[in-house]
Amino acid sequence: RRQRQMCIRDSAYLWRASLNILSIAPLISTDALGGTIISDWYVNKDIKNQRLKITAFIIGSELRSDGIKVKVHIQNFKNNNWSETYSDINLANKIEENILNEARNLRVNSLNSK
């Protein structure tokens, strides 16, 4: 039972960390029970001719690399049109790492505050 409580708490850290990291983009859907967060299309102020959309899936209850899956969809703006969508696996992996690090920090901070 104690291990199950730890897993539920860890997934809460993953959820909160995902919201923190993905807050750079407007979110169009958050489903805490399903563990899904979807951003709207977002244009980084430093990369004007590109936009991205991020989807995060919390698929595990432990703070491990297989507990979160991120997909990043990118479009480029050329000739007054947005290009076909493609995925950026490297950026998705970086976001996953950032979420895991944030979740670990949240967990450590909560343990230290007790």
Phi, psi and omega in degrees: 000319180298320179295322179295319178297320178297318180296318179297318177297318180298320179293330175294322176294319177299317180297310181295319179296320179298316178297318179299311184290319183277000181292354175293337181245152175294135181263133179256344179206132172225127181231096184296321180291321179276346179072036183236135175231130180233127177269162170278174174298137186227133177251119176289133182299338180271346180230085190290330185263026180215142175228155180222156178229132186241136174236130178242135177240120174270108188248001178221168182250005179244157179280075179226162183298335178271009179271347182222139176230127180241139173239134179242123178252134185233143171228145176252147181260114179221139177053044179062023178222149172277136182289175171301150180281138173225162182262148175241096184292322180296316178294321177301317179297320179295319179294319177301315179298318179297319179296315179298317178297318178297318180296319178296318179296318178299318180295313180299315180297323180289326177290322180290335183274358180271000000 
